[in-house]
Amino acid sequence: MCTSAWSSTLRRLAPAGLLALALPSPSAGQAPTCDSMLLRHARGPQGYRLRGDRCEGIYVQQVAGTTLFVSSLTESFEEYDLTSGDPLKLRWSLPADSALRLQVRSVKRDVYYGMDTRRPRGSRSYEWPTSLLSSQRIRRRDIGVLGWTPYSLGSAQGSVYVPLRIGQRRPPAGQRRYDLVLFPSERLAEVFVTLIRLGASGEPVEFVRRNQPLRLGFYPAERPIVIRIDDLGPPGFYRAEITAILPDSAAVRVQPFWIYHAPPDGPASGLERGGAEVRGGTGEPRWRSARGARGAHLPGRGALAPHRRPAEGHRVTRLRRP
């Protein structure tokens, strides 16, 4: 979406208290796609622009956005050496012969950095030069890294996030547990997580977590929130639903997305997508909650209001009680 269109949409919806922004998903093409909002705010030789096979650089001010967005999903992310000059090596496993969109955004106050690239169908790795990260002294803890692709499960279509493995000195390690990172632009009271294993057609099979609170106690504005995911079951697709409660009891809900949990050997060859359904005696799907996870009731739905710009491919809505 171009800058003018995005701005006019924000102006049109803001008085009504609603923001529902869906940005484009990656296609099969290899050419990188620059974020028009970041291009508009780029300045100087280190500014965000096309750099070979990627768009990367600094922009001079924070762009508009929403209260909460997903900033990173990684399986492993090694601390890197800014002085070595060695690139970062990214690895991933895809559910099919798909293209992948890689996006990096800063998650540190007053650091405005972005990187975007598209990887072609069949690719499973990318070498990311660190020269700009080094010149700006941007460390691992200062950025979030996402990889996703559009996908279909039966008649359902959505964005599948694939956990990334990132290393520099050693080959990126596979650990079978993931760190999902959220970035809030304002203080939160609590965060609830639901994870649902899906069947071959995208139908729900079982709860892994059901409205489970993180119970971290303190969620300050502009401090990343790390959610460790180490309780997924069989390889396949899982639906993630995230809701945050604000101090005034309003609820912020990130648009649900899918996570691809690859087999231990990586690629998806021979994978029964989503695994077998769990059924009761009537033949109907039987829902169960893994590890006895329980969650709290969430506030009722109401009007919506905009905040920080979401990560690309996401829609974030803010709900208030009437």
DODREN-530055 format. One line per 2 residues: number of its first residue (from 0); their letters; for each residue x, y, z of C-alpha. Coordinates in steps of 0.05 Angstrom, whole numbers, plus 5000, padded with zeros to 4 digits. Layout:
NUM> a> X Y Z ~ ...
***
This chain:
0> mc> 5000 5000 5000 ~ 5029 5068 4982
2> ts> 5042 5121 5034 ~ 4986 5167 5012
4> aw> 4935 5111 5011 ~ 4956 5087 5080
6> ss> 4953 5158 5109 ~ 4885 5172 5079
8> tl> 4859 5106 5106 ~ 4884 5125 5176
10> rr> 4852 5194 5172 ~ 4787 5164 5148
12> la> 4782 5110 5201 ~ 4813 5145 5261
14> pa> 4752 5189 5277 ~ 4709 5127 5280
16> gl> 4760 5094 5326 ~ 4780 5037 5280
18> la> 4843 5013 5247 ~ 4842 4950 5204
20> la> 4905 4950 5163 ~ 4926 4889 5122
22> lp> 4991 4897 5083 ~ 5010 4854 5023
24> sp> 5038 4784 5029 ~ 5099 4760 4990
26> sa> 5093 4732 4920 ~ 5137 4683 4885
28> gq> 5181 4738 4857 ~ 5253 4746 4881
30> ap> 5259 4822 4877 ~ 5257 4856 4945
32> tc> 5199 4901 4961 ~ 5215 4965 4998
34> ds> 5167 4991 5051 ~ 5141 5056 5023
36> ml> 5131 5085 5092 ~ 5204 5074 5110
38> lr> 5227 5101 5043 ~ 5190 5166 5056
40> ha> 5228 5176 5122 ~ 5297 5154 5099
42> rg> 5354 5204 5099 ~ 5428 5203 5082
44> pq> 5475 5148 5057 ~ 5452 5100 5112
46> gy> 5379 5112 5096 ~ 5330 5056 5081
48> rl> 5334 5040 5007 ~ 5346 4985 4956
50> rg> 5414 4952 4969 ~ 5424 4894 4920
52> dr> 5377 4837 4939 ~ 5345 4873 4998
54> ce> 5318 4940 5022 ~ 5354 4962 5085
56> gi> 5373 5024 5125 ~ 5355 5076 5175
58> yv> 5294 5122 5176 ~ 5291 5186 5215
60> qq> 5228 5180 5256 ~ 5177 5130 5282
62> va> 5120 5116 5234 ~ 5048 5113 5256
64> gt> 5022 5047 5282 ~ 4984 5005 5332
66> tl> 4986 4984 5404 ~ 5015 4915 5395
68> fv> 5048 4875 5339 ~ 5088 4811 5329
70> ss> 5161 4831 5316 ~ 5198 4764 5315
72> lt> 5193 4689 5311 ~ 5258 4650 5317
74> es> 5280 4580 5333 ~ 5350 4603 5349
76> fe> 5385 4671 5344 ~ 5459 4673 5360
78> ey> 5491 4735 5391 ~ 5530 4765 5333
80> dl> 5597 4801 5330 ~ 5590 4871 5300
82> ts> 5665 4876 5288 ~ 5676 4811 5249
84> gd> 5647 4833 5182 ~ 5616 4764 5174
86> pl> 5544 4759 5149 ~ 5487 4730 5189
88> kl> 5464 4663 5162 ~ 5389 4652 5163
90> rw> 5357 4583 5155 ~ 5285 4560 5154
92> sl> 5238 4503 5137 ~ 5178 4515 5093
94> pa> 5114 4473 5087 ~ 5119 4472 5011
96> ds> 5160 4499 4953 ~ 5141 4571 4972
98> al> 5172 4639 4969 ~ 5188 4674 5034
100> rl> 5185 4745 5058 ~ 5238 4766 5109
102> qv> 5227 4829 5150 ~ 5270 4861 5204
104> rs> 5249 4920 5248 ~ 5282 4953 5307
106> vk> 5250 4943 5375 ~ 5293 4992 5414
108> rd> 5269 5061 5433 ~ 5296 5115 5386
110> vy> 5328 5064 5338 ~ 5293 5065 5270
112> yg> 5320 5009 5226 ~ 5288 4963 5175
114> md> 5307 4908 5126 ~ 5261 4873 5076
116> tr> 5276 4819 5025 ~ 5238 4766 4986
118> rp> 5269 4697 4977 ~ 5249 4656 4916
120> rg> 5212 4590 4915 ~ 5254 4532 4939
122> sr> 5304 4574 4979 ~ 5319 4553 5050
124> sy> 5374 4603 5070 ~ 5397 4674 5064
126> ew> 5463 4710 5080 ~ 5449 4778 5109
128> pt> 5508 4828 5107 ~ 5522 4861 5173
130> sl> 5557 4924 5149 ~ 5498 4970 5164
132> ls> 5483 4936 5230 ~ 5555 4946 5249
134> sq> 5558 5020 5229 ~ 5496 5035 5270
136> ri> 5516 4990 5329 ~ 5451 4951 5324
138> rr> 5454 4889 5367 ~ 5414 4825 5369
140> rd> 5369 4850 5425 ~ 5352 4913 5385
142> ig> 5316 4879 5327 ~ 5260 4831 5312
144> vl> 5263 4783 5252 ~ 5202 4752 5217
146> gw> 5194 4704 5159 ~ 5126 4688 5129
148> tp> 5091 4663 5066 ~ 5019 4660 5042
150> ys> 4989 4591 5046 ~ 4924 4552 5039
152> lg> 4896 4498 5085 ~ 4835 4470 5050
154> sa> 4791 4530 5035 ~ 4825 4573 5087
156> qg> 4879 4622 5067 ~ 4927 4659 5112
158> sv> 4999 4678 5128 ~ 5044 4623 5155
160> yv> 5101 4646 5200 ~ 5162 4602 5197
162> pl> 5211 4601 5256 ~ 5279 4626 5234
164> ri> 5348 4599 5254 ~ 5400 4654 5254
166> gq> 5475 4647 5266 ~ 5541 4678 5248
168> rr> 5601 4640 5276 ~ 5566 4572 5276
170> pp> 5513 4540 5232 ~ 5443 4562 5256
172> ag> 5418 4511 5307 ~ 5351 4476 5307
174> qr> 5322 4472 5378 ~ 5249 4452 5368
176> ry> 5227 4510 5412 ~ 5211 4580 5390
178> dl> 5213 4652 5415 ~ 5154 4693 5393
180> vl> 5166 4767 5408 ~ 5112 4820 5416
182> fp> 5125 4895 5417 ~ 5075 4940 5454
184> se> 5073 5015 5442 ~ 5038 5027 5509
186> rl> 5035 4994 5577 ~ 4995 4929 5582
188> ae> 4962 4896 5642 ~ 4964 4823 5617
190> vf> 4975 4782 5554 ~ 4936 4719 5536
192> vt> 4959 4666 5487 ~ 4919 4613 5450
194> li> 4953 4559 5407 ~ 4911 4510 5368
196> rl> 4935 4450 5327 ~ 4902 4449 5259
198> ga> 4881 4392 5214 ~ 4894 4382 5140
200> sg> 4838 4430 5119 ~ 4854 4483 5171
202> ep> 4802 4457 5221 ~ 4818 4460 5295
204> ve> 4841 4394 5325 ~ 4863 4410 5396
206> fv> 4883 4466 5442 ~ 4956 4470 5462
208> rr> 4943 4534 5502 ~ 4874 4565 5513
210> nq> 4873 4638 5533 ~ 4933 4625 5577
212> pl> 4960 4688 5613 ~ 5035 4700 5612
214> rl> 5033 4726 5684 ~ 5097 4767 5676
216> gf> 5068 4820 5722 ~ 5097 4881 5686
218> yp> 5090 4900 5613 ~ 5120 4970 5601
220> ae> 5112 5007 5536 ~ 5164 4995 5482
222> rp> 5196 4935 5516 ~ 5193 4870 5477
224> iv> 5153 4813 5507 ~ 5183 4744 5494
226> ir> 5135 4684 5492 ~ 5171 4617 5494
228> id> 5135 4563 5454 ~ 5161 4495 5472
230> dl> 5097 4455 5480 ~ 5076 4442 5408
232> gp> 5058 4370 5390 ~ 5062 4335 5322
234> pg> 5093 4372 5262 ~ 5043 4414 5223
236> fy> 5005 4479 5229 ~ 4984 4516 5291
238> ra> 4939 4576 5297 ~ 4962 4631 5345
240> ei> 4914 4680 5377 ~ 4942 4736 5421
242> ta> 4901 4784 5464 ~ 4928 4838 5509
244> il> 4890 4874 5564 ~ 4905 4948 5575
246> pd> 4903 4981 5644 ~ 4834 5010 5628
248> sa> 4808 4938 5613 ~ 4806 4950 5537
250> av> 4829 4890 5496 ~ 4879 4891 5439
252> rv> 4877 4831 5392 ~ 4928 4814 5339
254> qp> 4898 4783 5277 ~ 4906 4707 5284
256> fw> 4962 4675 5244 ~ 4991 4606 5231
258> iy> 5058 4578 5255 ~ 5092 4522 5216
260> ha> 5122 4470 5263 ~ 5168 4431 5217
262> pp> 5189 4358 5225 ~ 5257 4348 5259
264> dg> 5291 4338 5192 ~ 5267 4405 5166
266> pa> 5229 4403 5100 ~ 5157 4382 5096
268> sg> 5164 4322 5050 ~ 5115 4267 5070
270> le> 5083 4309 5124 ~ 5010 4298 5139
272> rg> 4991 4370 5142 ~ 4965 4385 5211
274> ga> 4965 4311 5234 ~ 4907 4266 5250
276> ev> 4844 4293 5281 ~ 4826 4275 5353
278> rg> 4755 4249 5351 ~ 4705 4225 5404
280> gt> 4656 4168 5399 ~ 4607 4209 5357
282> ge> 4659 4222 5303 ~ 4659 4297 5318
284> pr> 4725 4332 5333 ~ 4742 4328 5407
286> wr> 4776 4389 5436 ~ 4827 4381 5491
288> sa> 4874 4428 5527 ~ 4947 4405 5528
290> rg> 4982 4408 5596 ~ 4917 4430 5629
292> ar> 4926 4502 5605 ~ 4871 4549 5626
294> ga> 4857 4621 5611 ~ 4816 4678 5638
296> hl> 4752 4706 5607 ~ 4766 4765 5562
298> pg> 4727 4831 5560 ~ 4668 4838 5514
300> rg> 4676 4867 5445 ~ 4662 4939 5428
302> al> 4688 4998 5387 ~ 4758 4999 5358
304> ap> 4815 5049 5359 ~ 4884 5056 5324
306> hr> 4954 5058 5351 ~ 5024 5034 5328
308> rp> 5032 5009 5257 ~ 5032 4933 5255
310> ae> 5085 4888 5226 ~ 5072 4875 5152
312> gh> 5020 4823 5137 ~ 4984 4834 5204
314> rv> 4920 4868 5225 ~ 4914 4893 5296
316> tr> 4848 4916 5327 ~ 4835 4950 5392
318> lr> 4770 4934 5425 ~ 4734 4973 5479
320> rp> 4675 4957 5521 ~ 4613 4997 5500
***
